[in-house]
Amino acid sequence: MPQKKGCTGNPNGRPKGSPNRSTTEIKELFSHLLDSNINRIQVDLDSLEAKDRLNFLLKLSEYVLPKMQSIAFNPEKPSYLSFESLSDEELDKRIAAANRIINK
């Protein structure tokens, strides 16, 4: 008997953060394509002008390196030094963690 519309065999769905199967397969295929053509890619890179070579490497890096998040910086009240909102327990935990790092 078919399932009702909107209901699935897995009511919890795919776990958060787990990759889509087709995405994983495409990444593996693309990785294999790059691996098998690395020598040709290097020859092509060597034939480019410096500006074009740098542009290519920067574009490629977007797929390899995680993008950095921008943060707002306020020198009047840096958020990383704002301890007013922390509980005494959280302050004690941070002090203990800092001491462990210092005493290594």
N, C-alpha and C positions, 0 to 999 in steps of 0.2 A: 504494500500500500504506500503511495507517495506521501511524502511529508507535507505538512501544512505550510502555506506560504509564510515566510518569515521565520520558520523554525529550521534548525539544522541538526545534523547528527551529533554535532559538537556544540552544545549551548554556550560553552565558554569561549569558543573561537580560537584562533591561533594566538599563542602566548605573545604578549607585548614584546617587541624587539626581535622576535624570530624572523629570519629573512624569508621572503617569498621564494618558493622552489624555483620558479622560472627565472627570477632575478639571480639566484645563486648559480644556476646553470649558465646564464649569459655571462656572468662574471668569470666563471671558470673557463668558458670558451674564449673569451676575450683575453684572459691571462695566458692561455695556451697559445693564442695567435701572436701575442707580443713575445712570448718566450721563444717561439720557433722562428721569429723574424728579427731578433735582437741585433744580429750582425748587420742586416740590411738597414735597419733603423739607424744604427750608428754611422754607417756609410752616408746615408741621406742627411743625417745631422751634420756630419763633417763637411758636406758640400754646401750647407747653408751659410749665409752671412751671419755675423755675430748677432745682429739685432733679431733676425728671424729665428736663429737657434735659441736665443734666450726667450723669445716669445713662445716658441713651441714648448720649451721646458716648463715655463710658468703655467701654460695651459694644462700640460700633462700633470703637473704637481697637484692640481685641484682634485684629481682622482686618486691620488696616493696619500697626500697629507690631509689631516683634518683641518677644517677651516677654523681660524681663531675667532672667538667671540669678542666683539668690541664691548668695552665697559665704559661707563661714565665715570670721569674722575673729577672729584671735587676736593681741591686741596684744603678747603676750609673744614671739611668733615669727611675724611676718608672712611669709607664703609668698612674696610678691613681692620680699622682700629676702633670701631664703634662697639664698645663693650657694654654700654648702658642697657641694651636690650637683652643681654644674656643673663641667665639665672646663675646663682652661686655655684650650682652643680656643674653647669657648662663651663664656667670660668675655671673651676678646679680641674676639669678634664683637659682644658686647653693648656693650663699651666703645667700639668703633669706630662702632657705630650711634648711640650717645649723642653721641659727638663730632660726627658728621655733622649731627645735629639741632641741637646747640648752635651749630655754626659756620655755619649757614645764613644 
